[in-house]
Amino acid sequence: MVPRLARGMRLTEDRTRGRLVIQAPERLFVPDETAVHVLQLIDGARTLDQVIDELAQRFAAPRGEIATDVQEMLADLMERRVVVA
């Protein structure tokens, strides 16, 4: 699976909030810090396994825990049509 932001979704800096947000037509999502790390890696080129490997290495965390968290987050974002695969 190669996740990416859905059409019309954009990860961008919101200077008012001082953080990254996902802009969409008539919607705005404010992801938490953990979600931002994942969203920055979801580029339509990396596979889900590559994203998980990168995060596990970056945070020196067990891959299994990272995989569970990332898969749950992506499932939620896919349900909201923010991310597609």
N, C-alpha and C positions, 0 to 999 in steps of 0.2 A: 504494500500500500504506500502510495506517495501522496501525503496530505498537502493541501495548499489552502490558502484563503479563497473563499467562494468569490465568484464574480461580483464586483461592486464593493467588496470589503477591502479596507486598506488599513494597515498598521502604520500609525503616524504619531508624531509628537504633538501633544496638546499643551501648548505653552501656558494656557490658563490654569490647567491642573498640574502642570509640571511633571507629566508622565506620558507614557505611550498609551494610546487608545486605539480601538478598532472603529473606524468610521464606516458607516454604511448608509445607503439612502434612507433618510428619515430615522436612523437609529445610531446610537453610540454605545459601545461596550467599553467598560473600564476594567481591563483584566488585572488580576493581582500580580505581584512580582514574579511568582512562580510561572504563571501562565505567559507572561511576557517572554521569559527565557525560552519557552517552548515555541511560542508564535514567531519569534525571531528566526528559528531554525526551519520552520515550515515554509519552504520556498518553492514547492512543486518539483524540486530536483532530488531532494533527499528522501530516502525511504523512511518509514516509521522506525525501522530498526536502526538506521543511521542517526536519527534524531535522539533516540533513547541512548545509544552508545555515546554520543557526544555529551549528553547531559550527565550520564553516569560518570564519565571521565572528568568533566568540568567540575562536578561537585563531589567527586570521590565517594559516591554513594552506591549501594548495591543495585545492580542493574534490574533485578526483579522488582524492587520497590519503585524505582523510576518508571519501569514499564507499566506497572499497575496504575500509577498516578497519571501518567501521560495518556494512557488508553482511556481512562475514565474522563479526563478533561476533554480529549478529542471527541469522545462519544457525545458529551454534552454540547460541545460546539457544533458538531455535525447535526444534532437534533435541532439546534437553533439556526441552522443553515449559514453558519459563519465559516465553517471549514468543510471542504469536500475532499474526496479521494479519487 
